[in-house]
Amino acid sequence: MPSRRGHSRAGHLGTLRARIIAALQEFGPTTGAAVVRSGAAPAAISVPGGAIAFTSPSDLQTKVDANPSGTDFVSAGSMLWTSGVSIPAKAAKIWMPTAHVIDGNGAQIIGLNLGAGSELHGGTWINFGSVGGQLFHRPVMAGGNDPWTGPVLVEDAIFHDNYETALHAQCSNATFRRCLLYNNGRYGWGASLPALGAPIRTGLRVENCQWYGNNSRHLNTADDAGGNKVTGNTAAYIGRCWSYNNYGSGIWTDFASGQHIIEENVVEGNRNWGIFYEVGSGQVGSGGLANAIIRHNFLKDNANADAGGQWFNEVQVLASCSDGLAAGGVGFEVHNNYIDGFFKAIGFIDHDQHPTAARGMHTHDNDIWLRGSVSGGPAFVGGSKEGTRDPFAPAANNTFVRNRYHVTDAALLKWRWNNTALNWAQWQAAGNDLEGTLLVDA
């Protein structure tokens, strides 16, 4: 017979496993929003032995050029950084304790341009790009003009009070990890092609990063400014990040084909969209998977600029002109998110300013709090037809299934279908959330 000790150990492991499973959240981040917030910050770096010290950007450029590929370099201390360093090859690894402040002193430059195999660990990067600077001046770039390639790694770095975007990727296989980005003039971070017509980038990963207070210049949020923006990329991953109080978007992808994954993030208090999936499209060879997956995110009080404003600008999770059925795609999924607030919660929009239709959005198994007692007017969940295409037609295949809603009154018009505000009974009569749940507890 098994020993009593064996029974005790098995029972302990079973109980522990049950507790772990119980601790995982059905809605929002699986480990909880607090864990995501605490993990989205730079870690202390450990400089490898033998790293070559440098005292200025020109000194770093000289030493990178003179040493073999893969050499480690370490900053000697804080420094003014008024000339750019370009490392298209050499796979240099640059180490900077975050106590070392890299001050651009208003220089209109790319401070550090990293190519294939290069890494940046740490540093506090401030004050790059003065008034009148161009869009592409920034402290750090992952990948320059073609044919610069990845991979490039930037981790444990801080960027704040820069005039434009602080950290940007233009290559495939760029990774931003545990970076803190705040109070930058246009975006905290971004990713794009180096020029129109360049090959689409792939493999972007942004994880355990934190960004807030970006678009500090209050540029037009509907044009090109906010917390971040990703364009011209396929298969981007954004996970376990904390985005809050940005003037514009919290997380924004645009002209994005293929299977983006946006998961396990905390997104709160952003002026406009929380998660904005714009002009996403299907991709041939998707293997039966959704073309994007937006899951297990915590969203609260985003889209707070004007509760009575346009549907386009004020939805916590919005898919705009995103066609998940294009090119043989099978649609995209938005599921197991926690969404809470007084403003529009989740939905799609179709308009004629972009060449794609709003199709194939599958919204299921989300927990959605629709606070407040306002009825009528712009609704809180559903979609908006603002062009010549019809996102409500059965062929558009936009679906809402098994979502759970919290309201203050079951009679309120909190849903929108065929551009008409509906109550819960009417929403279900239109074929939505037939297995959904309505709770009057908000």
C-alpha positions as CSV (number, residue, x, y, z in Angstrom):
1,M,0.0,0.0,0.0
2,P,1.2,3.5,-0.6
3,S,2.5,5.3,2.4
4,R,0.6,7.9,4.3
5,R,3.3,10.3,3.3
6,G,2.7,9.5,-0.4
7,H,-1.0,10.1,0.0
8,S,-0.3,13.4,1.8
9,R,2.1,14.6,-1.0
10,A,-0.4,13.7,-3.8
11,G,-3.2,15.4,-2.0
12,H,-1.0,18.5,-1.4
13,L,-0.1,18.6,-5.1
14,G,-3.7,18.2,-6.1
15,T,-4.8,21.0,-3.8
16,L,-2.0,23.2,-5.1
17,R,-2.9,22.5,-8.7
18,A,-6.6,23.3,-7.9
19,R,-5.6,26.6,-6.3
20,I,-3.5,27.5,-9.3
21,I,-6.2,26.8,-11.7
22,A,-8.7,28.6,-9.6
23,A,-6.4,31.6,-9.4
24,L,-6.3,31.9,-13.2
25,Q,-8.9,34.5,-14.3
26,E,-11.6,33.6,-16.8
27,F,-11.8,37.2,-17.9
28,G,-8.9,39.5,-18.3
29,P,-5.2,38.5,-17.7
30,T,-5.1,34.9,-16.5
31,T,-2.9,35.9,-13.5
32,G,-4.7,39.1,-12.8
33,A,-4.3,42.7,-13.7
34,A,-2.1,43.5,-10.7
35,V,0.5,40.9,-11.7
36,V,0.7,42.4,-15.2
37,R,1.1,45.9,-13.8
38,S,3.9,44.9,-11.5
39,G,5.7,43.0,-14.2
40,A,5.6,45.7,-16.8
41,A,8.8,47.6,-15.7
42,P,12.6,47.5,-16.4
43,A,14.7,45.0,-14.5
44,A,18.2,45.7,-13.2
45,I,20.8,44.7,-15.8
46,S,23.9,42.6,-15.2
47,V,26.8,43.8,-17.4
48,P,28.9,40.9,-18.7
49,G,32.6,40.7,-17.8
50,G,34.9,42.1,-20.4
51,A,32.5,44.7,-21.8
52,I,34.3,47.7,-23.4
53,A,33.5,51.0,-21.8
54,F,32.6,54.1,-23.9
55,T,32.2,57.7,-22.9
56,S,30.3,59.3,-25.7
57,P,28.3,58.3,-28.8
58,S,31.3,59.0,-31.1
59,D,33.5,56.9,-28.8
60,L,30.9,54.1,-29.1
61,Q,30.8,54.3,-32.9
62,T,34.6,54.2,-33.1
63,K,34.8,51.1,-30.8
64,V,32.0,49.2,-32.5
65,D,33.6,49.7,-35.9
66,A,37.0,48.6,-34.5
67,N,35.9,45.4,-32.7
68,P,34.5,42.0,-33.8
69,S,30.8,41.2,-34.2
70,G,29.1,40.4,-31.0
71,T,31.3,42.5,-28.7
72,D,29.8,43.9,-25.5
73,F,30.0,47.6,-24.7
74,V,29.0,49.4,-21.5
75,S,28.3,53.1,-20.8
76,A,30.8,54.8,-18.5
77,G,28.1,57.1,-17.0
78,S,25.5,59.6,-18.0
79,M,26.3,61.6,-21.1
80,L,25.0,64.0,-23.7
81,W,24.1,62.2,-26.9
82,T,24.2,64.7,-29.7
83,S,25.4,62.5,-32.6
84,G,23.9,59.4,-34.0
85,V,25.4,55.9,-33.8
86,S,24.6,53.4,-36.6
87,I,25.2,49.7,-36.2
88,P,23.8,48.0,-39.4
89,A,25.9,44.9,-38.7
90,K,28.4,43.9,-36.0
91,A,25.6,42.6,-33.7
92,A,26.9,44.9,-30.9
93,K,25.5,44.4,-27.4
94,I,25.2,47.7,-25.5
95,W,24.7,47.8,-21.7
96,M,23.5,50.9,-19.8
97,P,22.3,50.9,-16.2
98,T,19.1,52.9,-16.1
99,A,20.8,55.4,-13.7
100,H,22.8,56.5,-16.7
101,V,20.8,59.3,-18.4
102,I,21.3,59.6,-22.1
103,D,20.4,63.2,-22.9
104,G,19.8,64.2,-26.5
105,N,19.8,67.9,-25.5
106,G,17.2,68.6,-28.2
107,A,19.2,67.0,-31.0
108,Q,17.1,66.2,-34.1
109,I,18.7,62.8,-34.7
110,I,18.2,59.0,-34.4
111,G,20.4,58.5,-31.4
112,L,21.0,54.7,-31.8
113,N,20.2,52.8,-35.0
114,L,20.5,49.0,-34.5
115,G,20.8,46.3,-37.1
116,A,20.9,42.5,-37.3
117,G,21.8,40.9,-34.0
118,S,22.2,44.1,-32.1
119,E,21.0,44.6,-28.5
120,L,20.4,47.5,-26.2
121,H,20.0,46.8,-22.5
122,G,19.0,49.8,-20.3
123,G,19.7,53.5,-20.2
124,T,17.3,56.4,-19.6
125,W,16.8,58.2,-22.9
126,I,15.5,61.8,-22.8
127,N,15.2,65.0,-24.7
128,F,15.6,63.9,-28.3
129,G,14.2,66.1,-31.1
130,S,13.4,69.8,-30.6
131,V,10.4,71.9,-31.8
132,G,10.5,71.8,-35.6
133,G,12.0,68.3,-35.7
134,Q,10.8,65.8,-38.2
135,L,8.7,62.8,-37.5
136,F,11.5,60.2,-37.6
137,H,13.8,61.8,-35.1
138,R,14.0,59.5,-32.0
139,P,16.3,58.1,-29.4
140,V,16.4,54.5,-30.6
141,M,15.5,52.7,-33.9
142,A,15.5,49.0,-34.4
143,G,16.4,48.5,-38.1
144,G,17.3,51.4,-40.5
145,N,16.4,51.6,-44.1
146,D,16.4,48.5,-46.3
147,P,18.2,46.2,-46.4
148,W,18.8,46.4,-42.6
149,T,17.4,43.3,-40.9
150,G,16.7,41.9,-37.5
151,P,16.7,40.4,-35.0
152,V,17.0,43.4,-32.7
153,L,16.5,43.4,-28.9
154,V,15.7,46.5,-26.8
155,E,15.0,45.7,-23.1
156,D,15.0,47.3,-19.6
157,A,15.3,50.8,-21.0
158,I,13.5,54.0,-20.1
159,F,12.3,56.7,-22.6
160,H,10.6,59.9,-21.5
161,D,10.1,63.5,-22.6
162,N,11.2,63.0,-26.2
163,Y,9.7,65.2,-28.9
164,E,8.4,62.4,-31.2
165,T,8.2,58.6,-30.9
166,A,10.8,57.3,-28.4
167,L,11.4,53.7,-29.6
168,H,10.6,52.4,-33.1
169,A,11.0,49.2,-35.2
170,Q,11.5,49.1,-38.9
171,C,12.9,45.5,-39.2
172,S,11.5,42.1,-38.8
173,N,12.0,40.2,-35.5
174,A,12.3,43.2,-33.3
175,T,11.7,42.6,-29.6
176,F,10.9,45.3,-27.0
177,R,10.9,43.9,-23.5
178,R,10.4,45.5,-20.0
179,C,10.7,49.0,-21.4
180,L,9.1,52.1,-19.7
181,L,8.0,54.9,-22.1
182,Y,6.2,58.0,-20.9
183,N,5.5,61.6,-21.7
184,N,6.8,61.4,-25.2
185,G,5.5,63.9,-27.8
186,R,3.8,61.6,-30.3
187,Y,4.0,57.9,-29.3
188,G,5.8,55.9,-26.7
189,W,6.8,53.3,-29.3
190,G,5.9,52.3,-32.8
191,A,6.7,50.0,-35.7
192,S,6.4,50.6,-39.5
193,L,8.0,50.0,-42.9
194,P,11.0,52.3,-43.7
195,A,9.2,53.4,-46.9
196,L,6.1,52.7,-48.9
197,G,6.6,49.5,-51.0
198,A,9.1,48.0,-48.6
199,P,8.6,44.3,-47.7
200,I,6.1,43.7,-44.9
201,R,7.8,43.2,-41.5
202,T,7.0,40.2,-39.3
203,G,7.8,38.8,-35.9
204,L,7.5,42.0,-33.8
205,R,7.2,41.2,-30.0
206,V,6.4,43.8,-27.4
207,E,6.1,42.3,-23.9
208,N,6.1,43.4,-20.3
209,C,6.4,47.0,-21.3
210,Q,4.7,50.0,-19.7
211,W,3.7,53.3,-21.5
212,Y,1.7,56.2,-20.3
213,G,1.2,60.0,-20.9
214,N,2.3,59.7,-24.5
215,N,1.2,62.2,-27.2
216,S,2.1,64.8,-24.6
217,R,1.9,67.4,-27.5
218,H,-1.8,66.6,-27.9
219,L,-1.5,65.9,-31.6
220,N,-4.6,64.8,-33.6
221,T,-5.4,61.3,-32.3
222,A,-7.4,60.3,-35.3
223,D,-4.4,61.1,-37.6
224,D,-1.2,59.7,-36.1
225,A,-0.6,60.0,-32.4
226,G,-1.3,58.2,-29.1
227,G,0.2,55.5,-26.9
228,N,1.7,53.4,-29.8
229,K,1.1,52.5,-33.4
230,V,2.1,49.4,-35.5
231,T,1.7,49.5,-39.3
232,G,3.0,47.4,-42.1
233,N,3.6,44.3,-39.8
234,T,2.2,40.8,-39.8
235,A,2.2,38.4,-36.9
236,A,2.9,41.1,-34.2
237,Y,2.7,40.0,-30.6
238,I,1.8,42.5,-27.8
239,G,1.5,40.8,-24.4
240,R,1.6,41.4,-20.7
241,C,1.9,45.2,-21.1
242,W,0.4,48.1,-19.2
243,S,-0.8,51.0,-21.2
244,Y,-2.6,53.9,-19.5
245,N,-3.5,57.6,-19.6
246,N,-2.2,58.1,-23.1
247,Y,-3.7,61.0,-25.1
248,G,-5.1,58.8,-27.9
249,S,-4.9,55.0,-28.3
250,G,-3.8,52.5,-25.7
251,I,-2.8,49.8,-28.2
252,W,-3.1,50.5,-32.0
253,T,-2.4,48.3,-35.0
254,D,-3.1,49.5,-38.5
255,F,-2.8,48.0,-42.0
256,A,-2.1,44.7,-40.3
257,S,-2.5,41.4,-42.0
258,G,-2.0,37.9,-40.6
259,Q,-2.3,36.7,-37.0
260,H,-1.6,39.5,-34.6
261,I,-1.9,38.4,-30.9
262,I,-2.8,41.0,-28.4
263,E,-3.2,39.3,-25.0
264,E,-2.9,39.6,-21.2
265,N,-2.5,43.4,-21.3
266,V,-3.9,46.1,-18.9
267,V,-5.3,49.0,-20.8
268,E,-6.9,51.8,-18.8
269,G,-7.7,55.5,-18.8
270,N,-6.7,56.2,-22.4
271,R,-8.4,59.1,-24.1
272,N,-9.6,57.3,-27.2
273,W,-9.5,53.6,-28.0
274,G,-8.2,51.0,-25.6
275,I,-7.4,48.5,-28.3
276,F,-7.7,49.7,-31.9
277,Y,-7.5,47.0,-34.5
278,E,-7.6,49.0,-37.8
279,V,-7.6,47.7,-41.3
280,G,-6.7,44.2,-40.2
281,S,-7.1,41.6,-43.0
282,G,-7.2,37.9,-43.6
283,Q,-4.3,36.1,-44.9
284,V,-4.0,33.0,-47.2
285,G,-2.8,29.9,-45.5
286,S,-4.1,30.9,-42.0
287,G,-4.5,27.2,-41.2
288,G,-8.0,27.6,-39.8
289,L,-6.8,30.1,-37.1
290,A,-8.3,33.5,-36.6
291,N,-6.4,36.2,-38.3
292,A,-6.0,38.1,-35.1
293,I,-6.6,37.1,-31.5
294,I,-7.4,39.8,-28.9
295,R,-7.8,37.9,-25.6
296,H,-7.6,38.0,-21.9
297,N,-7.0,41.8,-21.7
298,F,-8.2,44.1,-18.9
299,L,-9.8,47.3,-20.2
300,K,-11.2,50.0,-18.0
301,D,-12.4,53.6,-18.6
302,N,-10.8,54.0,-22.0
303,A,-12.6,56.1,-24.7
304,N,-13.3,58.8,-22.1
305,A,-12.8,61.9,-24.3
306,D,-16.4,62.6,-24.7
307,A,-19.1,60.1,-23.8
308,G,-21.4,61.5,-26.5
309,G,-18.9,61.6,-29.3
310,Q,-18.4,59.7,-32.5
311,W,-18.4,55.9,-32.5
312,F,-15.2,56.0,-34.5
313,N,-13.2,57.7,-31.7
314,E,-14.6,56.2,-28.6
315,V,-14.8,52.4,-28.2
316,Q,-12.7,50.5,-25.7
317,V,-12.1,47.7,-28.2
318,L,-12.7,48.7,-31.8
319,A,-12.2,46.9,-35.1
320,S,-12.2,49.5,-37.9
321,C,-12.6,48.3,-41.5
322,S,-10.9,45.0,-40.5
323,D,-11.8,42.2,-42.9
324,G,-11.0,38.9,-41.4
325,L,-12.5,37.1,-44.4
326,A,-10.2,38.7,-47.0
327,A,-7.7,36.5,-48.9
328,G,-9.3,33.3,-47.6
329,G,-9.2,34.3,-43.9
330,V,-11.5,32.8,-41.4
331,G,-12.1,35.9,-39.2
332,F,-10.6,37.2,-36.0
333,E,-11.4,36.6,-32.4
334,V,-12.0,38.9,-29.5
335,H,-12.6,36.8,-26.4
336,N,-12.2,36.5,-22.6
337,N,-11.5,40.1,-22.1
338,Y,-12.7,42.2,-19.1
339,I,-14.2,45.5,-20.2
340,D,-15.5,48.0,-17.7
341,G,-16.6,51.6,-18.1
342,F,-19.2,54.3,-18.8
343,F,-18.3,54.5,-22.5
344,K,-18.7,52.3,-25.6
345,A,-17.2,49.0,-24.8
346,I,-16.6,46.8,-27.9
347,G,-17.6,46.6,-31.6
348,F,-16.8,47.4,-35.2
349,I,-17.1,50.2,-37.7
350,D,-17.2,50.2,-41.5
351,H,-16.6,53.4,-43.5
352,D,-15.3,54.3,-47.0
353,Q,-12.1,56.0,-46.0
354,H,-10.3,52.6,-46.1
355,P,-10.7,50.0,-48.9
356,T,-11.6,47.1,-46.7
357,A,-14.9,45.9,-45.3
358,A,-15.7,45.1,-41.6
359,R,-16.2,41.3,-41.7
360,G,-15.4,38.3,-39.6
361,M,-15.2,39.8,-36.1
362,H,-16.1,37.0,-33.6
363,T,-16.7,38.5,-30.2
364,H,-17.3,35.9,-27.6
365,D,-17.0,35.0,-23.9
366,N,-16.1,38.5,-22.7
367,D,-17.2,40.1,-19.4
368,I,-18.5,43.6,-20.2
369,W,-19.6,46.2,-17.6
370,L,-21.9,48.9,-19.1
371,R,-22.1,51.4,-16.3
372,G,-24.4,54.3,-16.1
373,S,-28.2,54.8,-16.6
374,V,-28.1,56.5,-20.0
375,S,-30.4,54.9,-22.6
376,G,-30.6,55.7,-26.3
377,G,-28.1,57.6,-28.4
378,P,-24.8,56.0,-29.3
379,A,-25.0,52.5,-28.0
380,F,-22.3,50.7,-26.1
381,V,-21.9,47.3,-27.8
382,G,-22.3,46.3,-31.5
383,G,-21.3,48.2,-34.6
384,S,-21.7,51.2,-36.8
385,K,-22.2,51.4,-40.6
386,E,-20.8,54.7,-41.8
387,G,-20.2,53.9,-45.5
388,T,-21.5,52.0,-48.5
389,R,-20.7,48.5,-47.3
390,D,-23.0,46.6,-44.8
391,P,-21.2,45.1,-41.8
392,F,-24.6,43.8,-40.5
393,A,-25.4,41.6,-43.5
394,P,-25.2,37.8,-42.7
395,A,-22.3,37.5,-45.2
396,A,-20.2,39.9,-43.2
397,N,-20.2,37.2,-40.4
398,N,-19.7,39.6,-37.5
399,T,-20.9,37.7,-34.4
400,F,-21.5,38.1,-30.7
401,V,-21.7,34.9,-28.7
402,R,-21.8,34.0,-25.0
403,N,-20.8,37.4,-23.7
404,R,-21.7,38.4,-20.2
405,Y,-23.1,41.9,-19.6
406,H,-23.6,43.9,-16.5
407,V,-26.0,46.8,-16.5
408,T,-28.0,49.0,-14.1
409,D,-31.4,48.4,-15.8
410,A,-32.4,45.6,-18.2
411,A,-34.6,48.0,-20.2
412,L,-31.7,50.3,-21.2
413,L,-30.7,50.6,-24.8
414,K,-27.1,49.4,-24.5
415,W,-26.6,47.6,-27.8
416,R,-26.4,48.7,-31.5
417,W,-27.3,46.7,-34.6
418,N,-28.3,47.9,-38.0
419,N,-27.5,51.3,-36.7
420,T,-30.3,51.1,-34.3
421,A,-30.1,51.3,-30.5
422,L,-31.5,48.1,-28.9
423,N,-32.3,46.7,-25.4
424,W,-31.3,43.2,-24.4
425,A,-34.4,41.5,-25.7
426,Q,-34.1,43.3,-29.1
427,W,-30.3,42.5,-29.2
428,Q,-31.0,38.8,-28.8
429,A,-33.9,39.0,-31.3
430,A,-31.4,40.2,-33.8
431,G,-29.5,36.9,-33.3
432,N,-26.8,38.1,-31.0
433,D,-25.7,36.4,-27.7
434,L,-28.4,33.8,-27.7
435,E,-26.4,32.0,-25.0
436,G,-25.3,35.3,-23.5
437,T,-25.9,36.5,-19.9
438,L,-27.4,39.7,-18.7
439,L,-26.8,40.7,-15.0
440,V,-28.4,43.8,-13.4
441,D,-25.6,44.5,-11.0
442,A,-23.6,47.4,-12.4
